[in-house]
Amino acid sequence: MLMLKLAFRNILRNRRRTILTILSMFGGYVLMSVQLSVTEGSYDQMLEFYTKDTTGHVQITTPGFVERPTLYKSVPVSEDIMSALSEQPDVQAVTARIESSALAYGDTKSFPVEVKGVHPGREADLSYLADKVSEGDYLTGDPDSDGYYEAMIGAQAARQLNLGIGDELVLISQGADGSLANDLYRISAILGQPEDAEARWVVLPLAAAQAFYVMPGEAHRLIVLGRNHHQARTLETQLQNWVDNRWPESDYRATAWQDVAKDFYRTMQADKEGGQVTLYILVFLVCIGVLNTVLMSVMERTGEFGVLKAIGTSPSRLFWLIVLETLVLAFSACVIGVLAAWPINAWFTAVGIEMAEPMEISGIVFSHYKGQLSWYVFAYPAVVILLAAVIIALMPGLRAARIVPVDAMRTL
Amino acid sequence: MNPVIETRQASRHYGEGDTLVKALDEVSLQIQPGEFTAIVGPSGSGKSTLLQLVGGLDIPSEGSIHLSGKAISQMSGRELSDFRRDHIGFIFQAYNLIPVLTAAENCEYIMLLQGIAEKERRERVRAMLERVGLGGKENRRPNQLSGGQQQRVAVARAMVSQPDIILADEPTANLDSQTGADLLDMMHELNRKEGMTFVFSTHDPMIMERATRLVHLRDGRIEQEEHRA
């Protein structure tokens, strides 16, 4: 306690210098916290969008399908299965998808397309598919009076095939049983714009895709959406247990989005780490300033350290006194930093900064850089600043510890 | 009786070759428990150097220093600081109190290093400050005390941890004669009543008058010794 008191009183000796040092650490903390908040918030927004739009949080597939999708690797699907899955803890939405390819025919032209078989109601609840309709109406899932199922077609495919709403679309492919698959559909909607990811898609109701590819009661992926993408790993374990219990004889796999979209995930991580280099440069610059202050403070007190050592203070205790003093400065900076960064991060999270040019991905518009208000954006800069304080204190601390009392006291 | 301090052919040299300075040259000295010794001599005679060697603040270039039978000249930095903490009390000419600590905290500091329980520390500090005439001034910082009062705190700090010996380097040099005399009387009384061993480095006649033993140094060598009743 007396050592802490000594540390506090020492740093209060030169108040102006102490305030300037705390301010520089405080500035570093706030900048770091806000930048982290915006980075995390933006990535979070993007990942939440990506997982909802593309992969879901966890997928249930046959082994190897995620790495090498093929028409022949399917999992059973039924309303009963999807309802049971929906009832699992933390599961927000469930759907099933069939994914393959086909050759599409319009009036006089053909065009290769990616076919997606989706459950219209469940897909609309889980992903942004319904929001991507740029023209026409989203799938109803039922065949029309003539017995044709509806299909939604990507903008580029529609343009290539010269098709519009209400036109007939013919698909030709191979069924899972090896037969030649072909069928006729009525276009109910155009998806997105020609440059979007879904430009070459043809989306069919699940039942139509099952019939087309001869996959009765089957799909390629069961897509599950949990509370958020951060908890995907926990959900993955939980759903693997569910799968193992439900189909004990099978080897179906629950896979989190990080493994489903491995390359995307790695790229995001690398991008994020690259962004942190700026933060470390910032911390380094702050450290240089603080190191100067702490060194100056140690040099000014050389004689006093000589006395402390003469009366029996061990070198290690002197070293820790300097570390303690620097940590008190850093801790104070972090406390004030949290108070200042909190409202800024809260504002970024709630309102954000408007982008000069709104970004549109697959029909979804991102117009603001958003922040994130989480313990991470406050704790991480605090850990960095406190750790930096310890590193800063090493050199002055060792200097104080190595002081020879008789030489040091000559400076008094 | 075993000496509290023994220097055996202790020398302290600075520089080398033509610039070699022999601050202390083969000094052998024994200080017995309860002595009130003054090391005297002109400036540059080696008084402070001898006190620094005896106190483990410096290492002899040659020879050895033994305190309560232990050779302190062979100890590591850590062992030396522990040794100083547990066995030696220092009183410096410029008081050298820790400016950010109060009188009581300055005294308490060494006991904190010794790991003495807080309650005992507080009791010993209160009693010691009372004894040096600073009762009621426990919470004053050094800059709120006069020179004499600061030196009393330094005496209290040196004594409160109950060391084997107190080394005082010109303790009255910065005090007026009356304050210096009062302080010396107090230390003399502690020596007579409690048998505390004091070694002074000084050229203050008041200390010499009270000393039971005078060690005269000149050019780093013991020139003469006087024992008094």
Interface residues (C-beta under 8 A of the other chain):
Chain A: L2 M3 K5 L6 R9 N10 L12 R13 G303 E304 V307 L308 K309 A310 I311 G312 T313 S314 P315 S316 R317 V404 P405 V406 M409 L412
Chain B: Q52 G55 L57 D58 G77 R78 S81 D82 R84 R85 D86 F90 F92 A94 N96 I98 P99 V100 L101 E105 E108 Y109 I110 L112 L113 Q114 R157
